[in-house]
Amino acid sequence: MQLKYTLFLFFLLLSCLSVHSQSLDFFREDLSFQLDSTHFTVSGQYYFRNNSLSQQRSLISYPLPRLADGPLFDTIMVLSEENLAIPFQLHDTLISFEIMMQPGSEQTITIIYSQRHNGNYAKYILTTTKYWGKPLQLAEFKLVVPPYINIQTCFEPPDKISEFEGTSIYHWTRQNFMPANDFEIWFEIIPKP
């Protein structure tokens, strides 16, 4: 039963993305990840463009990973450019929402969620970008880590690491980016002395 439901959601996502990929262009994402002792928080800005000559109402499907047992999320928000809440549907590990776009317009949607991690692993799904049929023009990622967390492995080596008051900030910038892997982080929480 779970497999059938997962396959249904996958094909729903695929059909939604492929239908809208001709007129709706997903061309950029700016993501900020934050780890603490219990949670992995994602704040992302997603940039869309309506390439058609008509108004478009588009269903966007957004997959979410399951990182730990128990409730999937503590927080989830979808916001318009005006910082207004956009209604969404949550279907197990997939959220969906509609956006309306005027001909030739661009729109930025913000999605924020926080979920419990298992104590040594966190993940953000990047590889569904391929369902849009072309790479992102620009992708920027930032991972903020407190001093009591040691990053062991990241999805790719960061372009740079900066420090601010003991907090480490990992930075990645990619152009013409078609991710081959998801953004996965393996880490260790350092016990307090």
C-alpha positions as a Markdown table, in Angstrom:
| # | Residue | x | y | z |
|---|---|---|---|---|
| 1 | Met | 0.0 | 0.0 | 0.0 |
| 2 | Gln | 2.8 | 2.4 | 0.9 |
| 3 | Leu | 4.6 | 1.7 | -2.3 |
| 4 | Lys | 1.5 | 2.3 | -4.4 |
| 5 | Tyr | 0.9 | 5.7 | -2.6 |
| 6 | Thr | 4.6 | 6.7 | -3.1 |
| 7 | Leu | 4.4 | 5.8 | -6.8 |
| 8 | Phe | 1.1 | 7.7 | -7.1 |
| 9 | Leu | 2.8 | 10.8 | -5.6 |
| 10 | Phe | 5.8 | 10.4 | -7.8 |
| 11 | Phe | 3.8 | 10.3 | -11.0 |
| 12 | Leu | 1.6 | 13.2 | -9.8 |
| 13 | Leu | 4.8 | 15.2 | -9.3 |
| 14 | Leu | 6.2 | 14.2 | -12.7 |
| 15 | Ser | 3.0 | 15.1 | -14.5 |
| 16 | Cys | 2.6 | 18.4 | -12.7 |
| 17 | Leu | 6.2 | 19.4 | -13.5 |
| 18 | Ser | 6.2 | 18.2 | -17.1 |
| 19 | Val | 2.9 | 19.9 | -17.9 |
| 20 | His | 4.2 | 23.3 | -16.6 |
| 21 | Ser | 7.7 | 23.1 | -17.7 |
| 22 | Gln | 6.9 | 24.4 | -21.2 |
| 23 | Ser | 5.2 | 27.6 | -20.1 |
| 24 | Leu | 6.5 | 27.9 | -16.5 |
| 25 | Asp | 10.2 | 28.1 | -16.0 |
| 26 | Phe | 11.8 | 27.3 | -12.6 |
| 27 | Phe | 15.1 | 29.1 | -13.1 |
| 28 | Arg | 16.8 | 29.8 | -9.7 |
| 29 | Glu | 16.8 | 28.9 | -6.1 |
| 30 | Asp | 18.5 | 30.4 | -3.0 |
| 31 | Leu | 18.5 | 28.1 | 0.0 |
| 32 | Ser | 19.5 | 28.6 | 3.6 |
| 33 | Phe | 19.9 | 25.5 | 5.7 |
| 34 | Gln | 20.4 | 25.6 | 9.5 |
| 35 | Leu | 21.3 | 22.7 | 11.8 |
| 36 | Asp | 20.8 | 22.7 | 15.6 |
| 37 | Ser | 20.9 | 19.8 | 18.1 |
| 38 | Thr | 17.4 | 18.6 | 17.1 |
| 39 | His | 16.2 | 20.3 | 13.9 |
| 40 | Phe | 17.1 | 20.9 | 10.3 |
| 41 | Thr | 15.5 | 24.1 | 9.0 |
| 42 | Val | 15.2 | 25.1 | 5.4 |
| 43 | Ser | 14.4 | 28.5 | 4.1 |
| 44 | Gly | 14.3 | 28.7 | 0.3 |
| 45 | Gln | 13.4 | 31.2 | -2.3 |
| 46 | Tyr | 12.3 | 29.7 | -5.6 |
| 47 | Tyr | 12.2 | 31.8 | -8.8 |
| 48 | Phe | 9.6 | 31.1 | -11.5 |
| 49 | Arg | 9.0 | 32.7 | -14.9 |
| 50 | Asn | 5.8 | 32.5 | -17.1 |
| 51 | Asn | 7.2 | 32.2 | -20.6 |
| 52 | Ser | 3.7 | 32.2 | -22.2 |
| 53 | Leu | 1.6 | 34.9 | -23.7 |
| 54 | Ser | -1.3 | 34.1 | -21.3 |
| 55 | Gln | -2.0 | 34.0 | -17.6 |
| 56 | Gln | -0.9 | 30.7 | -16.0 |
| 57 | Arg | -2.3 | 29.0 | -13.0 |
| 58 | Ser | 0.2 | 26.3 | -12.1 |
| 59 | Leu | 0.3 | 23.6 | -9.6 |
| 60 | Ile | 3.7 | 23.3 | -7.9 |
| 61 | Ser | 4.7 | 20.0 | -6.2 |
| 62 | Tyr | 7.5 | 20.1 | -3.6 |
| 63 | Pro | 9.0 | 16.9 | -2.2 |
| 64 | Leu | 10.1 | 16.7 | 1.4 |
| 65 | Pro | 12.5 | 14.1 | 2.9 |
| 66 | Arg | 11.6 | 12.1 | 6.0 |
| 67 | Leu | 14.6 | 12.4 | 8.4 |
| 68 | Ala | 13.4 | 10.8 | 11.7 |
| 69 | Asp | 10.5 | 8.9 | 13.2 |
| 70 | Gly | 7.6 | 10.8 | 14.5 |
| 71 | Pro | 6.0 | 13.9 | 13.1 |
| 72 | Leu | 7.4 | 15.0 | 9.7 |
| 73 | Phe | 7.5 | 18.7 | 10.4 |
| 74 | Asp | 7.3 | 21.2 | 13.3 |
| 75 | Thr | 6.9 | 24.1 | 10.9 |
| 76 | Ile | 6.0 | 24.6 | 7.3 |
| 77 | Met | 5.1 | 27.8 | 5.4 |
| 78 | Val | 4.7 | 28.8 | 1.8 |
| 79 | Leu | 4.8 | 32.6 | 1.2 |
| 80 | Ser | 4.2 | 34.9 | -1.8 |
| 81 | Glu | 6.5 | 37.8 | -2.8 |
| 82 | Glu | 4.2 | 40.0 | -0.7 |
| 83 | Asn | 5.0 | 37.7 | 2.3 |
| 84 | Leu | 1.4 | 36.4 | 2.3 |
| 85 | Ala | 0.6 | 32.8 | 3.2 |
| 86 | Ile | -0.1 | 30.6 | 0.2 |
| 87 | Pro | -2.5 | 27.7 | 1.0 |
| 88 | Phe | -0.9 | 24.3 | 0.4 |
| 89 | Gln | -1.8 | 20.6 | 0.7 |
| 90 | Leu | 0.4 | 18.2 | 2.5 |
| 91 | His | 0.4 | 14.6 | 1.2 |
| 92 | Asp | 2.8 | 12.5 | 3.3 |
| 93 | Thr | 6.2 | 13.8 | 2.0 |
| 94 | Leu | 4.9 | 16.1 | -0.7 |
| 95 | Ile | 3.3 | 19.6 | -0.5 |
| 96 | Ser | 1.5 | 21.1 | -3.4 |
| 97 | Phe | 0.2 | 24.7 | -4.0 |
| 98 | Glu | -1.0 | 26.8 | -6.9 |
| 99 | Ile | 0.5 | 30.0 | -8.2 |
| 100 | Met | -1.0 | 32.5 | -10.7 |
| 101 | Met | 1.3 | 34.3 | -13.0 |
| 102 | Gln | 0.7 | 37.0 | -15.6 |
| 103 | Pro | 2.2 | 36.6 | -19.1 |
| 104 | Gly | 6.0 | 37.2 | -19.1 |
| 105 | Ser | 6.1 | 37.7 | -15.4 |
| 106 | Glu | 8.5 | 36.4 | -12.7 |
| 107 | Gln | 7.5 | 35.4 | -9.2 |
| 108 | Thr | 9.5 | 34.4 | -6.1 |
| 109 | Ile | 8.0 | 31.9 | -3.7 |
| 110 | Thr | 9.5 | 31.3 | -0.2 |
| 111 | Ile | 9.1 | 27.9 | 1.4 |
| 112 | Ile | 10.2 | 27.5 | 5.0 |
| 113 | Tyr | 10.1 | 24.3 | 7.0 |
| 114 | Ser | 11.7 | 22.8 | 10.1 |
| 115 | Gln | 11.9 | 19.1 | 10.9 |
| 116 | Arg | 13.6 | 16.9 | 13.5 |
| 117 | His | 16.7 | 15.1 | 12.3 |
| 118 | Asn | 18.0 | 11.8 | 13.6 |
| 119 | Gly | 21.1 | 13.3 | 15.3 |
| 120 | Asn | 23.6 | 12.7 | 12.5 |
| 121 | Tyr | 22.0 | 13.2 | 9.1 |
| 122 | Ala | 20.0 | 15.8 | 7.2 |
| 123 | Lys | 18.8 | 15.9 | 3.6 |
| 124 | Tyr | 17.3 | 18.4 | 1.2 |
| 125 | Ile | 15.9 | 17.0 | -2.1 |
| 126 | Leu | 17.6 | 18.6 | -5.1 |
| 127 | Thr | 17.4 | 15.9 | -7.8 |
| 128 | Thr | 13.7 | 16.6 | -8.7 |
| 129 | Thr | 15.1 | 19.7 | -10.6 |
| 130 | Lys | 15.5 | 17.3 | -13.6 |
| 131 | Tyr | 11.7 | 17.0 | -14.0 |
| 132 | Trp | 11.7 | 20.7 | -15.1 |
| 133 | Gly | 13.7 | 19.6 | -18.1 |
| 134 | Lys | 16.6 | 22.0 | -17.8 |
| 135 | Pro | 19.2 | 23.1 | -15.3 |
| 136 | Leu | 18.8 | 26.0 | -12.9 |
| 137 | Gln | 20.5 | 29.2 | -14.2 |
| 138 | Leu | 21.6 | 29.9 | -10.6 |
| 139 | Ala | 21.5 | 28.0 | -7.3 |
| 140 | Glu | 23.0 | 29.4 | -4.1 |
| 141 | Phe | 23.1 | 27.4 | -0.9 |
| 142 | Lys | 24.2 | 28.4 | 2.6 |
| 143 | Leu | 24.5 | 26.0 | 5.6 |
| 144 | Val | 24.7 | 27.6 | 9.0 |
| 145 | Val | 26.2 | 25.4 | 11.8 |
| 146 | Pro | 26.6 | 26.1 | 15.5 |
| 147 | Pro | 30.0 | 25.4 | 17.1 |
| 148 | Tyr | 28.7 | 22.2 | 18.8 |
| 149 | Ile | 28.1 | 20.5 | 15.5 |
| 150 | Asn | 30.9 | 19.0 | 13.4 |
| 151 | Ile | 30.2 | 18.5 | 9.7 |
| 152 | Gln | 31.7 | 15.2 | 8.6 |
| 153 | Thr | 30.5 | 15.1 | 5.0 |
| 154 | Cys | 28.5 | 17.4 | 2.7 |
| 155 | Phe | 27.0 | 16.7 | -0.7 |
| 156 | Glu | 29.8 | 18.6 | -2.3 |
| 157 | Pro | 32.8 | 20.5 | -0.9 |
| 158 | Pro | 31.8 | 24.1 | -0.2 |
| 159 | Asp | 33.1 | 27.0 | -2.2 |
| 160 | Lys | 34.0 | 28.8 | 1.0 |
| 161 | Ile | 33.5 | 28.6 | 4.7 |
| 162 | Ser | 33.1 | 31.7 | 6.8 |
| 163 | Glu | 32.9 | 32.1 | 10.6 |
| 164 | Phe | 30.8 | 34.5 | 12.7 |
| 165 | Glu | 30.9 | 34.4 | 16.5 |
| 166 | Gly | 31.8 | 30.7 | 16.5 |
| 167 | Thr | 29.1 | 29.8 | 13.9 |
| 168 | Ser | 30.3 | 28.2 | 10.7 |
| 169 | Ile | 28.7 | 29.2 | 7.4 |
| 170 | Tyr | 29.2 | 27.0 | 4.4 |
| 171 | His | 28.6 | 28.6 | 0.9 |
| 172 | Trp | 27.9 | 27.1 | -2.5 |
| 173 | Thr | 27.1 | 28.9 | -5.8 |
| 174 | Arg | 26.3 | 26.9 | -8.9 |
| 175 | Gln | 25.4 | 28.1 | -12.4 |
| 176 | Asn | 23.7 | 26.0 | -15.1 |
| 177 | Phe | 23.1 | 23.6 | -12.3 |
| 178 | Met | 21.4 | 20.2 | -12.8 |
| 179 | Pro | 22.0 | 18.4 | -9.5 |
| 180 | Ala | 23.1 | 14.8 | -9.7 |
| 181 | Asn | 22.7 | 14.3 | -5.9 |
| 182 | Asp | 20.6 | 15.6 | -3.1 |
| 183 | Phe | 22.0 | 18.0 | -0.5 |
| 184 | Glu | 22.9 | 15.5 | 2.2 |
| 185 | Ile | 24.8 | 16.3 | 5.4 |
| 186 | Trp | 26.4 | 13.8 | 7.8 |
| 187 | Phe | 27.4 | 15.4 | 11.1 |
| 188 | Glu | 28.3 | 14.8 | 14.7 |
| 189 | Ile | 26.8 | 16.7 | 17.7 |
| 190 | Ile | 29.7 | 17.4 | 20.1 |
| 191 | Pro | 28.7 | 16.8 | 23.7 |
| 192 | Lys | 29.1 | 19.7 | 26.1 |
| 193 | Pro | 32.0 | 19.2 | 28.5 |
